Amino acid sequence: MKQFKLFGILGLLVITAACAQKKEQSIRVEAQPIDATVQGNILVGPSALNDPDRFVWGGSVVKGDDGKYHMIYNVFECGDSLPAFTDGWVLHSKLAYAVSDYPDHDFKFQKIVLRGRALDGDTAAWDAQMVSNPHIKKFNGKYYLYYIGSKDPGVQPPGSPGENLNKRNRVQQNQKIAVIEFNNFEDLMNGNFKRPDAPILAPRTRVKPDNIVNPSPEGTQAKPDNIIVVNPSVTYRPADGKYLLYFKGNLYDPNWRGVHGVALSDSPTGPFTPLDDIIFDIRTEDGKIANAEDPYVWYHKTQQKFYAVFKDFSGKITGQEPGLAILESIDGLKWTKPEQPFFMKKQVVLQSGDTLKVNRLERPQLLIDDAGNPQVLYSACSIININPTTKGESFNVQIPLKLKQ
């Protein structure tokens, strides 16, 4: 009996130690060199997807049943007669499709697969003006393309809170999330899918002190899905079979601040029910939420927990400087910092051995292996401040990742 009790105690200690080890485990990666060179203000080469006629921005990749790697990415036309980057993405964004035999280089443009429906004559559609923020996933043998869309609600009446807003800002304040389901990429290329007539997620509150289209009644408490819902990221929670849709909304305190929420569904296509709590709730010294955006969330099957990588504007989440931060969660709802929350600096390592500092490294999307480990980072990138330019000096970079032990 004493021997049995001894083995029982030893077994309990082993289990406790294993649980503690699993809890302490976290993802740390090292960016590997990319096959690209600097040419003017852009990177060119197999690891950088660019287009002389368009700005290239965020891209999302999935491995297809054909063994190839399929990217849906954001583009919008550039040129002296067209809006600069900061306006162009809101007014003219489209979704393009590229494919490669490799996960981290040689993606080749195929065609534009989605654009604002006004270009096809439907100015009344909810996504008539633009489509952006692609996020592609595969669930149960089918593909799901999550994206945002918007339309211009029109010039606002004199005396209304939105009367002074220009078209760009009216469109920006009207962004919502939708999803397209399709069977294979040949169908996507040929338009063999049903385009949604309505979004799967729209804001419940519109709280802003001024310059706002269709404001909520005075005294309304802003939800995380305030004014807009953008930056969709969807993952599956094995514990209860729920699909979790993460999104960004905007709060003003008094200036713009990106905050995040999550909506739950029993299906990849919804309906999704948003929760009221703000997530990724990391605070600065003054008690305000650290400004962030562009979450990519996934479930690590081996570690049995969730991770989120996103853009940290201030460095308050990374603990060092602005860049890509990482948080972790057991249930996908309550998030904490790992011991080292800095996922990646705003730089790329070239095969020449040089390290190139970049101005923008954002819209992170990842290729995850079967265990849950990130293999490749796909990121919108620019060497210079891209906002005022009209020259299309942006690109999507594919960065191989190596796990740190």
C-alpha positions in Angstrom: 0.0 0.0 0.0 2.8 2.4 0.9 4.5 1.6 -2.4 1.2 2.3 -4.3 0.9 5.7 -2.5 4.5 6.5 -3.4 4.0 5.8 -7.1 0.8 7.8 -6.9 2.6 10.8 -5.5 5.4 10.5 -8.0 2.9 10.3 -10.8 1.1 13.4 -9.6 4.4 15.2 -9.4 5.2 14.2 -13.0 1.8 15.4 -14.3 2.1 18.7 -12.4 5.6 19.3 -13.8 4.4 18.5 -17.3 1.5 20.9 -16.9 3.8 23.6 -15.6 6.1 23.0 -18.5 3.3 23.2 -21.1 2.1 26.5 -19.5 5.5 28.0 -19.7 6.0 27.0 -23.3 5.7 29.8 -25.8 6.5 30.5 -29.4 9.7 32.3 -30.3 10.9 32.6 -33.8 14.0 33.8 -35.7 13.5 35.4 -39.1 15.5 33.7 -41.9 17.2 35.5 -44.8 15.0 36.3 -47.8 15.9 36.1 -51.4 15.5 39.8 -52.4 17.5 42.9 -53.1 16.9 46.6 -52.7 15.9 48.4 -55.9 15.1 52.0 -55.4 12.5 52.1 -52.6 11.3 48.5 -52.9 12.5 45.0 -52.5 12.6 42.8 -55.7 13.3 39.1 -56.0 11.6 35.8 -55.4 10.7 36.6 -51.7 9.0 39.9 -52.5 5.7 40.2 -54.4 5.3 43.6 -56.1 3.6 45.1 -59.1 4.7 48.1 -61.1 1.1 49.1 -61.7 -0.3 48.7 -58.2 0.4 49.0 -54.6 0.7 45.6 -53.0 -0.2 45.1 -49.4 -1.5 42.4 -47.0 -1.6 38.8 -48.3 -2.9 35.5 -46.8 -1.7 32.1 -47.8 -3.0 28.5 -47.6 -1.7 25.2 -48.9 -4.1 23.8 -51.4 -5.1 20.2 -52.1 -2.9 20.4 -55.2 0.2 20.9 -53.0 0.6 24.5 -54.2 0.5 27.6 -52.1 -2.2 30.1 -52.8 -2.1 33.7 -51.8 -5.0 36.2 -51.7 -3.6 39.7 -51.4 -4.6 43.4 -51.4 -3.9 45.6 -54.4 -4.9 49.0 -55.6 -3.7 51.0 -58.6 -1.0 53.6 -58.4 0.1 56.5 -60.5 0.4 60.3 -60.6 -3.3 60.8 -61.3 -4.5 58.4 -58.6 -4.8 58.9 -54.8 -1.8 58.4 -52.6 -1.5 55.2 -50.6 -3.3 56.5 -47.5 -6.4 57.3 -49.6 -6.1 54.7 -52.3 -6.5 51.6 -50.1 -9.8 52.9 -48.8 -11.2 54.1 -52.1 -9.9 51.4 -54.6 -8.7 48.3 -52.8 -9.2 45.0 -54.6 -8.2 41.4 -53.9 -5.7 39.6 -56.2 -4.7 35.9 -56.4 -1.1 34.6 -56.7 0.2 31.0 -56.6 3.6 29.3 -56.0 5.1 25.9 -55.7 6.9 27.1 -52.6 5.6 28.5 -49.3 8.1 31.3 -49.1 8.9 32.6 -52.6 8.0 32.8 -56.3 4.4 33.8 -55.9 3.0 34.8 -59.3 0.0 37.0 -60.0 -2.9 35.3 -61.7 -5.8 37.7 -61.7 -8.0 40.1 -59.7 -10.6 37.9 -58.0 -12.7 40.4 -56.1 -13.3 44.1 -56.4 -15.9 46.7 -55.3 -19.2 45.9 -56.9 -19.7 49.5 -58.2 -17.2 48.6 -60.9 -19.7 46.0 -62.1 -22.6 48.4 -61.9 -24.0 47.7 -58.4 -23.5 50.9 -56.5 -26.1 49.9 -53.8 -24.1 46.8 -52.5 -22.6 47.0 -49.0 -19.2 46.4 -50.6 -19.7 48.6 -53.6 -16.6 50.8 -53.1 -13.8 48.5 -52.0 -12.6 45.1 -50.6 -9.6 44.6 -48.4 -8.0 42.7 -45.5 -8.0 39.2 -47.0 -7.7 36.3 -44.6 -8.0 32.8 -46.1 -8.6 29.5 -44.1 -9.4 25.9 -44.8 -12.0 24.2 -42.7 -13.5 20.7 -43.3 -12.3 20.5 -46.9 -13.5 23.9 -48.0 -11.9 27.3 -48.3 -13.1 30.4 -46.7 -12.0 33.9 -47.7 -12.7 36.5 -45.0 -12.5 40.1 -46.1 -13.8 43.6 -45.4 -15.9 45.8 -47.7 -17.4 49.2 -47.7 -19.5 51.7 -49.7 -19.9 55.4 -49.5 -23.0 56.3 -47.5 -23.0 59.6 -49.4 -22.6 63.3 -48.4 -24.2 63.7 -45.0 -26.9 66.3 -44.3 -26.0 69.8 -43.3 -25.9 70.1 -39.5 -25.3 66.3 -39.0 -22.2 65.0 -37.2 -20.8 63.7 -40.5 -21.4 66.8 -42.7 -17.7 67.6 -42.9 -16.4 64.1 -43.8 -14.9 63.6 -47.2 -15.6 60.5 -49.3 -12.5 58.7 -48.0 -13.5 59.0 -44.4 -17.1 58.1 -45.0 -16.1 54.9 -46.7 -13.5 54.1 -44.0 -16.2 54.5 -41.3 -18.5 52.0 -43.1 -16.3 48.9 -43.2 -17.7 45.5 -42.3 -16.6 41.8 -42.5 -17.8 39.1 -44.9 -16.8 35.6 -46.1 -16.8 33.7 -49.3 -16.9 29.9 -49.3 -15.5 28.0 -52.3 -14.4 24.5 -53.1 -11.1 25.0 -55.0 -9.0 27.8 -56.5 -10.1 27.0 -60.0 -13.6 27.9 -58.8 -12.3 31.1 -57.2 -10.5 32.1 -60.4 -13.6 31.5 -62.5 -16.0 33.2 -60.2 -17.8 30.0 -59.2 -18.8 31.2 -55.8 -21.7 33.1 -54.2 -20.7 36.6 -53.2 -22.4 37.6 -50.0 -25.3 40.1 -50.1 -24.6 41.1 -46.6 -21.7 41.1 -44.1 -21.3 38.5 -41.4 -20.3 41.1 -38.9 -21.1 44.8 -38.6 -20.6 47.3 -35.8 -23.1 47.5 -33.0 -22.1 51.0 -31.8 -21.0 54.2 -33.5 -19.6 56.3 -30.7 -17.3 59.2 -31.6 -17.4 62.8 -30.3 -17.6 64.4 -33.8 -17.2 63.8 -37.5 -19.1 60.5 -37.5 -21.6 59.0 -39.9 -24.9 57.8 -38.2 -23.8 58.1 -34.6 -25.3 56.0 -31.8 -27.6 57.9 -29.4 -25.8 60.1 -26.8 -24.7 58.1 -23.8 -24.2 54.8 -25.7 -21.3 52.8 -24.3 -18.9 51.8 -27.1 -18.4 48.1 -27.8 -15.2 46.7 -29.2 -16.9 46.6 -32.6 -17.3 50.4 -32.6 -17.7 52.3 -35.9 -15.9 49.6 -38.0 -15.0 45.9 -37.9 -11.8 45.1 -39.8 -8.7 42.9 -39.8 -10.6 39.6 -39.6 -8.8 36.5 -38.3 -10.6 33.2 -37.8 -9.6 30.1 -35.9 -11.3 26.9 -34.6 -11.5 26.1 -30.9 -11.4 22.3 -30.3 -12.7 22.5 -26.8 -16.3 23.4 -27.8 -16.3 23.3 -31.6 -16.7 27.1 -31.9 -15.2 29.3 -34.6 -13.7 32.5 -33.3 -13.6 35.6 -35.4 -11.3 38.3 -34.2 -11.7 41.9 -35.4 -10.6 45.4 -34.8 -12.8 48.4 -33.9 -12.0 52.0 -33.2 -12.3 53.9 -29.9 -11.6 57.6 -29.4 -10.1 58.8 -26.1 -9.9 61.5 -27.5 -7.7 60.3 -30.4 -8.0 57.1 -32.5 -7.2 53.9 -30.8 -7.5 50.4 -32.3 -9.2 47.9 -30.0 -10.1 44.3 -30.5 -13.0 41.9 -29.9 -14.1 38.4 -30.8 -17.3 36.9 -32.2 -18.3 33.2 -31.9 -20.1 30.9 -34.3 -20.9 27.2 -34.8 -20.0 27.6 -38.5 -17.1 29.2 -40.5 -19.8 31.2 -42.3 -21.7 32.4 -39.2 -23.9 33.8 -37.9 -21.2 35.2 -35.6 -22.2 36.7 -32.2 -19.8 39.3 -30.9 -18.8 39.4 -27.2 -18.8 42.7 -25.3 -15.3 42.4 -23.8 -12.3 44.0 -25.3 -9.5 41.4 -25.8 -5.7 41.8 -26.2 -6.3 44.2 -23.4 -2.8 45.4 -22.6 -2.6 48.8 -20.9 -0.1 51.7 -21.0 1.1 53.6 -17.9 -1.9 56.0 -18.1 -4.4 53.1 -18.1 -5.3 53.4 -21.7 -5.4 50.4 -24.1 -2.1 50.0 -26.1 -2.8 50.8 -29.7 -2.6 47.8 -32.0 -4.1 46.2 -35.1 -3.9 43.4 -37.7 -4.2 40.3 -35.4 -3.4 36.9 -36.8 -4.7 34.2 -34.4 -4.2 30.4 -34.4 -4.5 27.4 -32.2 -1.3 25.4 -31.3 -2.4 21.8 -31.3 0.6 20.5 -29.4 0.7 23.2 -26.7 -3.1 23.3 -26.6 -3.3 27.1 -26.5 -3.9 30.1 -28.8 -1.4 32.6 -30.1 -2.0 36.1 -31.6 0.6 38.1 -33.6 -0.2 41.7 -34.4 1.1 45.2 -35.0 2.1 47.1 -31.9 2.2 50.8 -32.7 3.9 52.0 -29.5 6.1 49.2 -28.2 4.1 49.0 -25.1 3.2 45.4 -25.9 6.5 44.2 -27.2 8.1 45.8 -24.2 10.8 47.4 -26.4 9.9 49.2 -29.6 7.1 49.2 -32.2 6.9 46.0 -34.2 5.1 42.7 -34.2 4.0 41.5 -30.8 2.7 38.1 -29.6 0.2 37.2 -26.9 -1.1 33.8 -25.8 -4.3 32.4 -24.4 -5.8 29.1 -23.1 -9.4 29.8 -24.2 -9.0 32.4 -26.9 -10.7 35.0 -24.8 -8.3 35.9 -22.0 -4.9 36.9 -23.3 -1.6 37.4 -21.6 2.0 38.3 -22.5 4.5 35.5 -22.7 7.9 35.9 -21.2 9.1 37.4 -24.4 6.3 39.2 -26.2 8.4 40.6 -29.1 7.7 38.5 -32.2 9.6 40.4 -34.8 11.3 43.8 -35.4 10.5 46.0 -38.3 13.4 44.7 -40.4 14.2 42.0 -42.9 17.4 40.0 -43.3 18.7 39.6 -46.8 20.7 36.7 -48.2 23.6 39.1 -48.7 23.8 39.2 -44.9 22.6 42.7 -44.6 19.7 43.7 -42.3 17.3 46.2 -43.8 15.3 48.4 -41.5 11.8 49.0 -42.9 9.2 51.7 -42.2 6.2 49.3 -42.3 6.0 45.6 -41.5 2.3 44.8 -40.8 -0.8 42.8 -41.8 1.0 39.7 -40.5 -0.4 36.4 -41.8 1.2 33.1 -41.1 1.6 29.6 -42.6 1.2 27.2 -39.7 2.3 23.5 -39.7 0.2 20.6 -38.4 1.5 20.9 -34.9 0.8 24.6 -34.7 4.2 26.1 -35.3 4.6 29.1 -37.6 6.6 28.4 -40.8 6.4 31.5 -42.9 5.4 35.1 -42.2 3.6 37.0 -45.0 3.7 40.7 -44.3 2.8 44.0 -46.0 6.0 46.0 -46.2 7.5 49.3 -47.3 11.0 50.7 -46.9 9.8 54.3 -46.8 6.8 56.0 -45.3 4.3 54.9 -47.9 1.3 57.1 -46.9 2.0 60.1 -49.1 3.3 58.3 -52.2 1.5 57.5 -55.5 4.3 55.3 -57.0 3.3 51.9 -55.7 6.4 51.5 -53.5 5.0 48.7 -51.4 5.2 45.0 -51.5 4.4 41.7 -49.7 7.4 40.0 -48.2 7.6 36.2 -47.4 9.9 35.5 -44.5 10.8 31.9 -43.5 10.8 31.3 -39.8 12.9 29.1 -37.6 11.7 28.2 -34.1 14.0 29.2 -31.2 14.5 26.6 -28.6 
